[in-house]
Amino acid sequence: MTLIDETSTIPAGGPTLEQVRRIVTELPGPRSAAILARKAEAVAAGVAHSMPVSVVAAGGGVVLDADGNSLIDLGSGIAVTSVGNAHPKVAAAVAAQAAQFTHTCFMVSPYESYVDVAEALNRLTPGDFAKKTALFNSGAEAVENAIKIARKHTGRQAVVAFDHGYHGRTNLTMALTAKSMPYKAGFGPFAPEVYRVPGSYPYRDGLTGAEAATRAITLIEKQIGADSLAAVIIEPIQGEGGFIVPADGFLDAVVAWCRDNGVVFIADEVQTGFARTGSMFASEIFGIEPDLITTAKGIAAGLPLAGVTGRAEIMDAAHAGGLGGTYGGNPIACAAALAAIDAFENDGLIERAQQIGALLTERLGAIRENDPRLGDIRGHGAMIAVEFVDAETGAPDAALTSAVAKACVAEGVIILTCGTFGNVIRFLPPLSIGDDLLNEGIDVLAAALERA
């Protein structure tokens, strides 16, 4: 491994791998192919993968595979390694904690790092009011517990989620998730008392935020009833649904209606949290203060950790022993989270996310000027997406999206697709990536688009 050049603009605490794209074999190479063959024999078929590689190292803006191929990382493990893979602060904190103790179960023998993480989340999340936090293992687990807390607090049962939303793969979170394949197909029946209404999708519905909110609220009132509703849950920017940014005024109106009717408003910031959107939390972009916020992914730089943070009186609704779990708030994960939060706050990563967003938007916008197949470019910070469409009809073009993504992968660029219609490519680079790699990744995409 070679150290990066001292002139790099990557924030402090960056990578130790050489920051280049280098393809020395076809993908997969022979070593990766052998490991993937073993995977096919040993791992359940439902656990799929999109990249034909086996990873041995990662850092900055690159991922290194078993054959020596160095790939540009535009996915961050689906928005997890936002501070960069193997970030020095995180690696050191994890090693130090592992040498002290690895587990006691916080519900049996508490420890300070759990409290430190809770205090940090209470401080960082939007809202100038008393807050409390509970820690869990995954985003789906955080969402489930947020629903539990809201139901206990209100004494009501019903929950509203939105079209195109994604909230997880457990039974309750599958019920909340909109898209059937691959997340829900054949896995029902799902948890009851979950209802879905249309949200705001400006590119497709053409509605203002106020109009979209009126549509959603009318359906809630007529088909469910506010008196039966415990919570409304939404991703401020919908992730797996296609990085859908709601029209201005939509979230404000929904939050106001929830306040007026005693309904808990839950912001699912599992993918949007921790500097990803150029703000610490996407809720800040829209000027809203959720009652509860769920977090995971970027919180601990790759270690399994999640949280529910919110108004103290709501969080305290659950009885003693009603919240928890054997591994929730594991001490090693908490150590990683504290180091990652230090990096988010002190290493200029929020500003770096804004710079990445500006670069991606400018480059993709220039491509769209000459190619109407790029129907929409949207997002905030280092969470940008392109929706691909038929140039004549504007219909979603999943085939083009898949072809472009596969071509990029073959050239050593990790690209992720998403969207209800399978026609969106999303960009979630680590905030430690350099501009040269970002530009090279877009160059590869542009060439793939020309050939498609």
N, C-alpha and C positions, 0 to 999 in steps of 0.2 A: 504494500500500500504506500502511496506517495502523498505527502501533505499538499494541501492546496497552495496555490500561489499567494504570496503575502499581499498582493494588490487586489485580491478578490473583495467584492462588495458584500459578501455574505456576512450577516450579523455575527457578533462575537459568540464563541462557543460553537462554531460551525463544524464542518466535516473533516475527517482525516483521509477519506478516499479521494483519489484524483477525480476532479469534477469534469469528466468528459464522457461523451457517448462513444462507445467502442463496441463494434460487433465483430467477433472473431470466428463465430460459427453461425450456421443457420439456427434459428430458434424452433424447438429446443436443441441445444447441443447434446453431445453423447452422454455427458454426466447427468445433465438435467433430465434427459429422456429416460435414463435408467431409474432415476429417483421417481419420476412421474409414473413409470411402469409399476414400481413398487407401491406407489400411492393407489393406483387403480386396483391392485390386489388387496391392499390392507385397509383402505379408507372407504367408508360408505359412499355409494355413488351419488347420493344427494349433496355431498360436500364437493361442489364444483370449483373450478378455478378458471380465471380468464387469461392469465399470462402463462405461456409455455416455458417456464423457467423454474429452477430451484434456487432460492436465494441463499447466499452465504454471508453477505455484508451489505450495509446500506448507510448512507450519511449524506448530509447536504442535500443535493438534488439528484443523487444517483443511487441505483440499486445494482449490486454485483451478483452475478449468478455463478453456479458451480463450474461453468466452462470458461469463466473470465470475461464474459460479456458485461459491459457496463451500460445500463439503461437509464434514460432520463425518467425521473419519477414525477409524473403529473397527477398522482393519486393519493399519496401520503397514507397508504393503507386505509383508504376511504376516510380521509380527514382526521386520522388518528395521530400521526407523527408530525404534527404541525410545527413543533419546535425543531424538527429534524431528527432523523433516526440516530440512535446512540449518542444523543446530545451529552456532552461531557458532564454538565451539572446533574443530569438525570442519572447517567451511568454511575457517577461517584456516589450519589445519594442512595441508589439501589444497593450498591456494594456495601456501603457502610451499614445500612439497616439490616441487610442479610447477615452480616457478621454479628449483629446484636441479638435479634430474634426475628423469626419469620412469621410467627402466628401465635396468638393467644385466644382469639375470638373476642372482639370488643365487648360483646354482651356478657362475657365472663370476667375478663381482666382488661379493663380499658387502658389506653395508652395515649400519650399527648399528641402524637402526629395526627390521629383522627380528629381530635379537637382543633388542631391547627388548620386542617383542611376545611373543616366546617366553618371556622371563623373567617377564613379567606373567602369562601363562597358567600357567606353572609355579607361580607364587605363588598365584594366585586359585582354581585348581581344587581340589576336595576331595582330601584325603590328605596326611598329614605324612610324605612320603617323597620321595626324589630323583626328579625328573621331567625329561623333555625334551619338546620340541615340534617339529613340522614344519608348515609353512604351505602352504596350497593355495588354490584359487580359489573353490570352492563346497562346499556341504554334501555333495552326492553324491560329490565327489572326496575329501573328507575321510573319508567312510565307506569308500570303496573302499580307500584307503590304510590305514585302521585294520584292515581285513580282511587286506590284504597283510602288515602288520606282525605280526598275530596268527598267521597261518599260518607265517610265517618263524620266529617265536619258538618255536612249539610243534612244528613239523614235521608238523602235522596239516592236514587239508583241510576238514572239515565246518564249517558255520556254522549256528547256530540263530537265527531271527528269530521274531516273534510275530504272531498274528492281530491285525488292525487296524493293524499297523505301517506306517509310511511312511519310506523312507530315500533316495529319489531316483529319477531317470529315466534313468540310464545302465544298461548291460546288467546289471551285477552288482547295482546298487541296485534295479533293477526286480525282480530275482529276490528280493531281500529284502523288497520292498514287497508288502503283502497285496492291496490292492484292484486289480482288473483294469481297470475303466473309470473314468477315462480314461488311467490311467498305463501299462497293460501290454498292452491288447487289440491283437492283431495284430503285436506287436513281437518275439515270440519267434523262436527258442528262447533261453532265458535261461541265465545262468551256472550250472554244475552245483554239486553238493555244498552246496546251500542248502536247509534244512529249516525247516518252520514248525510251531509248537505253540501251543495256546491260552495266553493270559496271564491277567490279572485284569481283569474288567469287572464291578465290583460291582453296578451297576444291572441288568445283564442276566443274569449267571451266579449271583448270590446266594451266592457262595462267600466264605469268609474268605480272607485272604492266605495263610495256611498251607495251606488246602485247594487253592487255585489253584496254589500253588507245587508241592505234591505231585503234582498232575495233570500239570503241565508237566515236572517232573523225571522222573517215571515214563516218560512218552513219550520223552524224550530218551534215557534209559538203555536202554529196550527197542527203540527203532526206529533209533537212531543209534549209541549207545555212547560213553561218555566218552572212551575211548582214541582215537576218531576225530575228536573235536570240538576245533577250534581256538578257537572264540569263540562267545559268546552276545551278541547285540546287541539293545538295547531302548531306546526312548525312555522316560525315567522317567515322563513324562506324555505319552501318545501324542497327536500333533498332528493330522495329517490324518485319522486314524482316529476322531476325535471328542472330543479333549481328555479321554481316558479316564485317570482317576486310579486306580492300582492300590490294592487293599485293603492296609491296614497289615500288614506282615510278609511280603508277597509278594517284594519286591525283596531284602530281607535274606536270605531263604531261598535265592533263586537265586544271589546273590553268594556265600553261604557254600558252596553246592554247587560253584560254579565254583572257589573257592579249594581245596576238598578234592580236586578232580580235575584241577588244572592247566590249567583252561580260562580263557581271557582274557575278562573281563567288560567289554563296551564299552557305555558310556552315550552314546546319540545325543542330544546336547543342542543340536542345531542350532536348534530352535525354542524350547526351554525355557531356553536360556542367557542370561546377561547381564541379571540383575535382572528378567526377564520374570515369574517366578513369585513375586516378593517375596523371593527369595534370589538370590544371584549365580548359582547353579546349582541346578536342581531336585533333583539328587542330595543336596544338603544337607538338603532337607525330609525325606527318607526315611532320613537317617543312613548313607548308603552311600558307599564310596570306590571308584569304578570303577578298573579297571586302565588303561583308555584312555577318553578323552572326545573326542567330535567336536564342533566348534563352527563356526558360520558366522553367517548372518543378522545379528543385532544386534551382532556383533563390531566392525564398521567403519561402522555408520550408513549403509549403502547402497553402500559400495564393495565390490567383489568380493574377499572374503578368507575363508579357512576354516583350521581348524587341527585337528591331532590332538595331544593332550597325554596323557602317561601315564608309567607307571613307567619309569625310565631304562633298566633292563635289558631291558625289552620293546621300547622305542622304538629301542634300539641294535641290535636283532636284524638289521635290514636291512643289507645290505652297502653299501659306498660307491657312490653313484650309483643305488642302488635306489629312492630316494625323491626327489621333486622335480618340476620342471615349469618351463616357460619363464617363466610369469607368477606362479608361486606365491610369495606374500609380496612382491608388487609394492610398491615404496617409497611410492607415493601411498596405497595401501590400508593399509599399515602406519602411515603418519602419521595417517590417519583413525581407525584402531583405537586408537592411543595416546590420541588426543583423546577418543574415545568412552569408553574405560576410565577416563580421568580424570573424565569426567562421571558415570559409573556410581558411582564410588567417592566423589566429593566433592560432588555436586550433590543428594544426598538422593533419588536415583532408586529405590533399593531400597525405602525407606520410602514413596515415592510409589506404587510398584507395589502395596504392601500396602493403601494407602488406596483405590486404584482397585478392587482386589478386594473390599474391604469394601462400597464403594458399589454396585458391580454386583450383588453377592450379595444385598444388602438390597433393592434395587429389583426385581430379578428374582424374589426370594422373595415379595415382596408381590404381584406379578402372579400367581404360581403359586397363591397361596392361593385365588384366585377362578377359576382356569382350569386344570383338570387336564390340558390338552393340553401343558403344560410338565411333562414327565415327570421330568426330572432337571436339576439345576443343579449344576455341578461345576467344579473348577479351583482354581488358586492364583494370588494376585496379579493382575496384569493379563493373565491367561490364563484366562478364564472362558467356559463354554459352557452352552447350553441344548439339551437333547434333546427334540424335539417328537414326540408320540405320539398315537395315537387314544385319546380319553378313555375309551372303554369297554374296549378290548382291550389297550391298552398297546403295540400294534404300532407300529413306526416310521412316521412320517407325513412322507414326503419332499415330498408335494404341498403340505402346509401350510407346511413350511419354505421351499420355493421361493417360494410366494406372499408370505409375510411379508418375505423378503429382497428380492424385487423391489419390493414396496411401499415399503420403506425406502429403497432406491436411488432410486426416483422422487422421494422427498421430500428427497433430498440427504444421505443417511446411508450411508457406505461400510460395508457388512456383508458378511462372508464366511461361507459355509457349509462344512461338512465332514462327516465321518463315513462309515463303511462303508456305511450305509444311506441316506446323503444327508439325514438328518433332524436335523442339528445346526447351530445358528448359534453362531459363536465370536466372542468379543470380544478383540481384540488392540490396544487403543488405544496410541498413543505415550504414553510416561510424561510427556510434556510437556503433555498435554491438561488442561484445567481442568474442575472439577466441573460447571460450568454446561453445558458442551458434552456431557459424559457424561450428565447428567440429561436434556438435551434429546434426545439420541440414544435413550435408553430410552423417553422419552415417544413418540417417533415409532414405535418398535417396538411399544409397547403399543397405540397407535391402529391400527396395521396388523394386529395380532393380533385386535383386536375386529372389524375389517372382514372378516377372512379367513373 
